[in-house]
Amino acid sequence: MSSKKGSSAASQVVHLECKNLHSYLKSQTQIISKLYEEPSICLAAYRDLPEIAKQFVIRMLCVEQPVPQAVVQSWGSQVYAKENLAACEALTELRIWTEASISGGLTAWDLTPSFKRNLKIAWLGGGRSWSMFNSVEQNDAKSRDISFLDNYAMSRWNCLLHYMVDSNASKGSEMEGISVDAVRIILHANLMNRNEQDGSYMLTSQGFQFLLMDTQSQVWHFMLQYLNTCEQRGLSLVDCLSMLFQLSFSTLGRDYSSEGLSENMQTFLQHLREFGLVYQRTRKERRFFPTRLALNFTTKNAIVPENIIENGNINNNINKLQQSDDTNYEKGYIIVETNYRVYAYTDSKLQISLLALFTELLYRFPNVTVGVITRDSIRQALRGGITSRQIISYLEQHAHPKMIANASTSSFKTTSFLPPTVIDQIKLWENERNRFSFIDGVVYNQFLSEADFMTLRDYAQSIDVLLWQNERTRTMVVKKTGHEDVKKFWKRYSKG
């Protein structure tokens, strides 16, 4: 009997993996002890903990000996046993505390010394001062207000987003607004792919999911990708992460000194300047202003939005949209008609470019753009890795308030704000491309006897890993995930 592995030729939809701060710190097992040498990182890690875990840390911060686990459990009510367990797991995963043995054979919790020491410094003072908090000698005669900083931050960030949605940006003048280094980060994050035929850049499925995220989550995910490649630029991950968290604790509208920053951190500051996280008039300017993008860096977990219609309950979801501060209910600008016409009441070049990814634009006026959803426009989007669910979700998230109101008051039961004919047709166009499904598998053949073949086939079928079999040629295909189990069974069977 012989086996041969086969690989899938089809590209499957890859979902965007957007880690929160807890997941990111948890993954940094090799350098987490170095991270806790920075007070700003310790303070950011503490701020992201569950509320019960914060209470545990506060109670143990000034205790100079391990605390028995039974004592820690007594601090919380048994009614919230699950929450207490989750808090303990969070502290253990982040290595904020470790298990220790005390006299009497009892197990105890002990805060990690570096985390304990530097969190005290962040709260109570002491240690070396943060370099960016050194006072600037002269008052800034050209101080910038918060409104200017907000406009600057969004203009820089929208420049990056506009490059992503414009597939011909690499050939046009838009390249002037984004550096080659930023393009490398986008490619590293698999938000865009390079077309081998004409050399242009195309948006991927992950890139479209990225564009569906709110701005704060976009910045968080993008900076994580930057941190993954910072050491290739000769920058220290610990120093970059520490400075990012220092910026998150700064005051909006206040200027900070850049004189105490090292040469590497000056380089990092220029990168943040390009992304819109800080404002600095010139490279040689001794002061800079953190923007709102930097202040909101770690205050919320990054979320990849899903379809806003759940369980067919449209009215409940309308209420959620109206009550949420982060939704686009008031910013909705898209109306979709049953004849596949799309009206976008916006003058934003970014929103129009994003809409052009899956629609054919017909007319453009000062405050409205008219397009139509066609088979060719949807197939072009599908070739770029965008799925029908993402297109429908985008149209629903940016639906005009009047279209939402009409759907909620309609006498016909509906599960979406969009016309059912449009939704069904978009899914049908996608199904045209998904006529085959590919699964990685391993081929087993050349059995010496029919009994051997049937024994191994029955075992593979019993553990639900059999994909295909032909009794005449004594050939079978099993899932790649079940190959090891089948191989171990065959070894035991052969020896017996």
C-alpha positions in Angstrom: 0.0 0.0 0.0 1.3 3.5 -0.8 0.0 7.0 0.0 0.4 10.3 -1.9 -0.5 13.7 -0.7 -2.5 16.0 -2.9 -2.9 19.8 -2.6 -5.9 22.0 -3.4 -5.7 24.1 -6.5 -8.5 26.4 -5.5 -8.1 29.5 -3.4 -10.3 29.6 -0.4 -11.7 32.7 1.3 -9.3 33.8 4.0 -10.9 35.7 6.9 -9.0 38.6 8.4 -7.3 37.7 11.7 -7.5 40.8 13.8 -5.9 40.3 17.2 -6.8 42.4 20.2 -4.2 43.6 22.7 -4.7 40.5 24.9 -4.1 38.1 22.0 -1.1 40.1 20.8 0.7 40.2 24.1 -0.1 36.5 24.6 1.6 35.7 21.4 4.8 37.5 22.4 6.0 34.7 24.6 9.7 35.2 23.8 9.9 38.9 24.6 7.1 39.4 27.1 9.5 39.7 30.0 11.2 42.6 28.1 7.9 44.2 27.3 7.1 44.4 31.1 10.3 46.4 31.6 8.4 49.3 30.1 5.9 51.1 32.4 3.7 52.2 29.5 3.3 48.6 28.3 2.4 47.4 31.8 -0.2 50.2 32.2 -1.7 49.4 28.8 -1.8 45.6 29.6 -3.5 46.4 32.9 -6.1 48.7 31.2 -7.1 45.9 28.9 -7.7 43.3 31.6 -11.2 42.2 32.7 -12.5 44.2 35.7 -12.1 41.4 38.2 -8.5 40.8 37.0 -7.8 44.5 37.7 -9.1 44.1 41.2 -6.8 41.1 41.8 -3.8 43.1 40.6 -4.6 46.1 42.7 -4.9 44.0 45.9 -1.7 42.2 45.3 0.4 45.2 44.0 1.8 46.2 47.4 1.9 42.7 48.9 5.5 41.5 49.1 4.8 37.8 49.2 2.7 35.3 47.2 -1.0 35.2 48.0 -2.6 31.8 48.4 -5.0 30.8 45.6 -7.7 30.1 48.1 -7.5 33.7 49.4 -7.7 35.0 45.9 -10.8 32.9 45.2 -12.4 34.2 48.4 -12.2 37.8 47.0 -15.0 37.0 44.5 -18.5 35.7 45.1 -19.3 32.2 43.9 -22.1 33.6 41.9 -19.4 35.0 39.5 -17.2 31.8 39.6 -16.9 31.8 35.7 -15.8 35.4 35.7 -13.3 34.8 38.4 -11.9 31.9 36.5 -11.7 33.9 33.3 -9.8 36.7 35.2 -7.3 34.1 36.5 -6.8 32.7 33.1 -6.2 36.2 31.6 -3.5 37.0 34.2 -1.9 33.6 33.7 -1.9 33.8 29.8 -0.3 37.3 29.9 2.2 36.1 32.6 1.2 38.9 34.9 1.3 36.5 37.7 2.8 33.0 38.2 2.0 30.1 40.4 4.2 29.7 43.4 4.5 27.3 46.4 4.4 28.5 50.0 4.9 26.8 53.3 2.3 24.2 54.2 2.3 22.8 50.6 -0.2 25.5 49.4 -0.2 27.0 46.0 -0.2 30.7 45.6 -0.2 33.5 43.0 2.7 35.9 42.8 2.8 38.9 40.5 5.7 38.9 38.0 8.4 41.2 39.6 9.0 43.2 36.4 5.3 43.9 35.8 4.8 44.7 39.5 7.7 47.1 39.7 6.9 49.0 36.5 3.2 49.2 37.1 4.0 50.9 40.4 6.3 53.3 38.5 3.5 54.1 36.0 1.0 54.8 38.8 3.2 56.3 41.6 6.1 57.8 39.7 9.8 57.2 39.9 12.1 55.6 37.3 13.3 57.3 34.2 10.9 59.8 32.7 9.3 59.2 29.3 11.4 61.0 26.7 8.5 62.4 24.8 7.2 64.1 28.0 10.2 66.3 28.4 9.0 69.9 28.3 9.6 72.1 25.2 11.6 75.2 26.0 9.6 77.7 23.9 5.9 78.0 23.4 4.6 77.1 20.0 3.6 80.2 18.1 1.8 78.0 15.5 0.0 75.7 17.9 -2.6 73.4 16.3 -6.1 73.0 17.6 -8.0 69.7 17.9 -10.1 70.3 14.8 -6.9 70.7 12.7 -5.4 67.6 14.2 -8.5 65.5 13.5 -8.6 66.7 9.8 -5.0 66.0 9.4 -5.2 62.5 10.8 -8.1 61.5 8.7 -6.6 63.0 5.5 -3.4 61.0 6.0 -5.3 57.8 6.9 -7.8 58.2 4.0 -4.8 58.6 1.7 -3.7 55.1 2.6 -7.2 53.7 2.2 -7.7 55.4 -1.1 -4.5 53.8 -2.4 -5.9 50.3 -1.4 -9.2 50.7 -3.2 -7.7 52.2 -6.4 -6.2 49.2 -8.2 -4.3 51.5 -10.6 -2.8 53.6 -7.9 0.6 52.1 -8.4 0.7 53.4 -12.0 -0.9 56.8 -11.3 -0.2 59.9 -9.3 -1.7 58.5 -6.1 1.7 56.9 -5.4 2.9 60.3 -4.2 0.6 60.2 -1.2 1.9 56.9 0.3 5.5 55.7 0.8 7.0 52.5 -0.5 7.4 51.4 3.1 3.6 51.7 3.7 3.0 49.6 0.5 5.2 46.9 1.9 3.2 46.7 5.1 0.0 46.4 3.1 1.4 43.6 1.0 2.9 41.9 4.1 -0.6 42.0 5.7 -2.0 40.4 2.6 -4.4 43.3 2.2 -3.4 43.7 -1.4 -1.7 41.3 -4.0 0.4 42.1 -7.0 -1.0 41.1 -10.3 1.7 39.1 -12.1 0.3 40.0 -15.6 0.3 43.8 -15.5 2.1 44.5 -12.2 -0.8 46.4 -10.6 -2.0 45.9 -7.1 -5.4 44.3 -6.4 -7.4 44.4 -3.2 -7.8 41.0 -1.5 -10.7 39.5 0.5 -8.8 40.4 3.7 -8.3 43.9 2.3 -12.0 44.4 1.7 -12.7 43.1 5.3 -10.1 45.6 6.5 -12.0 48.5 4.7 -15.2 47.4 6.4 -13.7 47.9 9.9 -14.0 51.1 11.8 -11.1 53.5 11.7 -9.8 52.7 15.1 -9.7 49.0 14.4 -8.0 49.6 11.1 -5.3 51.6 12.8 -4.8 48.9 15.4 -4.5 46.1 12.8 -2.3 48.1 10.5 0.1 49.0 13.3 0.3 45.4 14.4 1.5 44.5 10.9 4.0 47.3 11.1 5.3 45.9 14.5 5.7 42.5 12.9 8.2 44.0 10.4 9.8 46.7 12.5 12.9 44.6 13.3 13.6 44.3 9.6 14.0 48.1 9.6 16.4 47.9 12.4 13.9 49.1 15.0 13.3 47.6 18.4 9.8 46.0 18.9 9.9 46.8 22.6 10.8 50.5 22.0 8.2 51.0 19.2 5.4 49.4 21.3 6.4 51.4 24.3 6.2 54.6 22.4 2.8 53.7 20.9 1.4 53.2 24.4 3.0 56.4 25.6 1.2 58.2 22.8 -2.1 56.5 23.8 -1.7 58.1 27.3 -1.0 61.6 25.9 -3.3 64.6 25.8 -5.0 65.6 22.6 -4.0 69.1 21.5 -0.8 69.2 23.5 2.6 69.3 22.0 5.4 66.9 23.1 9.2 67.0 22.7 11.1 64.9 20.2 14.5 65.9 21.4 14.9 63.0 23.8 14.1 60.4 21.2 16.8 58.1 19.8 17.7 58.1 16.1 15.6 54.9 15.6 12.6 56.4 17.4 13.0 59.5 15.3 12.6 57.3 12.3 9.6 55.6 13.9 8.1 59.0 14.6 8.3 59.9 10.9 6.4 56.7 10.0 3.7 57.6 12.6 3.6 61.0 11.0 2.9 59.5 7.6 0.1 57.3 8.9 -1.6 60.2 10.7 -0.9 59.2 14.3 1.2 62.3 15.0 1.5 65.7 13.4 4.9 67.4 12.9 5.3 70.4 10.7 8.8 69.4 9.5 11.1 66.5 10.1 13.5 68.8 12.1 10.8 70.3 14.2 11.5 69.6 17.9 7.8 69.1 18.9 5.0 67.0 17.6 1.2 66.6 18.4 -0.4 63.2 18.9 -3.7 62.8 17.0 -6.9 61.1 18.0 -5.8 58.0 16.1 -2.9 57.5 18.5 -4.9 58.3 21.6 -7.5 55.7 20.7 -4.9 53.1 19.9 -5.7 50.5 22.6 -9.0 51.6 24.0 -11.1 49.1 22.1 -10.7 45.6 20.7 -10.5 45.5 16.9 -13.7 44.0 15.4 -14.2 42.7 11.9 -17.9 43.5 11.1 -20.2 40.8 10.1 -23.5 40.9 8.4 -25.7 43.3 10.4 -28.9 41.2 9.7 -29.2 38.4 12.2 -31.9 35.8 12.6 -34.1 37.6 10.1 -34.9 40.3 12.7 -34.6 43.6 10.9 -36.3 45.8 13.5 -34.0 44.8 16.3 -31.0 45.5 14.2 -32.3 48.9 13.2 -32.5 49.7 17.0 -28.9 48.5 17.4 -27.8 50.8 14.6 -29.6 53.8 16.1 -28.2 53.2 19.6 -24.6 52.5 18.6 -22.1 55.3 18.5 -19.8 53.5 16.1 -22.3 52.6 13.4 -22.8 54.3 10.1 -26.6 54.7 10.5 -26.4 58.5 10.4 -23.7 58.3 7.8 -25.6 55.9 5.5 -25.4 57.1 1.9 -26.3 54.2 -0.4 -29.7 53.4 -1.9 -30.1 50.2 -4.0 -33.1 49.8 -6.2 -34.7 46.6 -7.6 -33.3 47.4 -11.1 -29.7 47.0 -9.7 -29.2 50.8 -9.7 -27.1 52.1 -6.9 -27.2 55.8 -5.8 -24.4 57.0 -3.5 -25.1 60.4 -1.9 -21.5 61.3 -1.1 -18.7 63.3 -2.5 -16.0 61.3 -0.8 -13.5 59.9 -3.4 -12.7 57.1 -1.0 -16.3 55.9 -0.7 -16.8 56.2 -4.5 -13.6 54.3 -5.2 -14.7 51.6 -2.8 -18.1 51.3 -4.4 -16.5 51.1 -7.8 -14.9 47.8 -6.7 -18.2 45.9 -7.4 -20.4 48.4 -9.4 -20.2 49.9 -12.8 -20.3 53.7 -12.3 -22.5 55.6 -14.8 -22.8 59.2 -13.7 -21.0 61.5 -11.2 -22.5 64.7 -9.9 -21.3 67.0 -7.1 -23.2 65.2 -4.3 -24.4 61.9 -5.8 -22.9 59.1 -7.9 -25.0 56.6 -9.9 -23.9 53.1 -10.7 -25.3 49.7 -11.6 -24.5 46.3 -10.3 -23.8 44.0 -13.2 -22.6 40.4 -13.7 -19.2 41.7 -15.0 -18.7 44.1 -12.1 -19.5 41.4 -9.5 -17.3 38.8 -11.2 -14.4 41.3 -11.3 -14.8 41.8 -7.5 -15.0 38.0 -7.0 -11.7 37.6 -9.0 -10.1 40.0 -6.5 -11.1 37.8 -3.6 -14.2 39.7 -2.5 -17.1 37.5 -1.5 -20.8 38.1 -2.1 -21.4 38.2 1.7 -18.9 41.1 2.0 -20.6 43.0 -0.8 -24.0 42.6 0.7 -22.7 43.4 4.2 -21.1 46.6 2.9 -24.3 47.8 1.2 -26.3 47.1 4.3 -23.9 48.8 6.7 -23.9 52.0 4.5 -27.6 51.9 3.7 -29.3 55.3 3.5 -31.7 55.9 6.5 -34.7 56.3 4.2 -34.0 52.8 2.7 -33.8 51.4 6.2 -37.0 53.1 7.2 -38.8 51.8 4.1 -37.7 48.3 4.8 -38.8 48.4 8.4 -42.3 49.7 7.6 -42.8 47.4 4.6 -45.7 45.0 4.7 -43.5 42.3 3.2 -41.3 40.3 5.6 -37.7 40.8 4.8 -34.3 39.9 6.3 -32.4 42.7 4.7 -32.6 46.4 3.9 -31.7 45.5 0.3 -34.1 44.3 -2.4 -34.2 40.5 -2.3 -33.7 40.3 -6.1 -30.4 42.1 -5.8 -29.2 39.9 -2.9 -30.2 36.6 -4.7 -28.6 37.7 -8.0 -25.3 38.6 -6.4 -25.2 35.2 -4.7 -26.1 33.4 -7.9 -23.2 35.2 -9.8 -20.9 34.0 -7.0 -22.2 30.4 -7.3 -21.3 30.4 -11.0 -17.6 30.5 -9.9 -18.0 28.0 -7.0 -19.1 24.9 -8.9 -16.3 22.9 -7.5 -15.1 22.5 -3.9 -11.5 21.5 -3.3 -10.3 19.6 -0.2 -6.7 18.6 0.6 -6.4 14.8 0.7 -4.1 11.8 0.6 -4.4 9.0 -1.9 -4.0 5.4 -0.8 -3.5 2.7 -3.5 -1.5 -0.4 -4.4 -3.1 -2.6 -1.8 -1.8 -6.2 -1.8 -5.3 -7.7 -1.1 -8.9 -6.7 -1.2 -9.2 -7.4 2.5 -6.5 -4.9 3.4 -8.3 -2.3 1.2 -11.7 -2.9 2.8 -10.3 -2.8 6.3 -8.6 0.5 5.9 -11.5 1.9 4.0 -14.0 1.0 6.7 -11.8 2.5 9.4 -11.4 5.8 7.4 -15.2 5.9 6.9 -15.8 5.2 10.6 -13.8 8.3 11.7 -15.4 10.4 8.9 -12.2 11.1 6.9 -13.0 9.1 3.7 -13.5 11.4 0.7 -13.6 8.9 -2.2 -13.0 5.2 -2.8 -12.9 2.8 -5.8 -13.2 -0.8 -4.8 -12.2 -2.1 -8.3 -8.9 -0.3 -8.5 -8.4 -0.5 -4.7 -7.9 3.2 -4.4 -9.1 5.6 -1.7 -8.7 9.3 -0.8 -8.8 10.5 2.8 -8.8 14.0 4.3 -5.3 15.4 5.0 -6.4 16.1 8.6 -7.1 12.4 9.1 -4.0 11.0 7.3 -2.0 10.5 10.5 -4.8 8.6 12.2 -5.2 6.3 9.2 -1.5 5.8 8.9 -1.2 4.8 12.6 -4.1 2.4 12.2 -2.5 0.8 9.1 0.8 0.3 11.0 -1.0 -1.4 13.9 -3.0 -3.6 11.4 0.1 -4.6 9.4 2.0 -5.7 12.5 -1.0 -7.7 13.8 
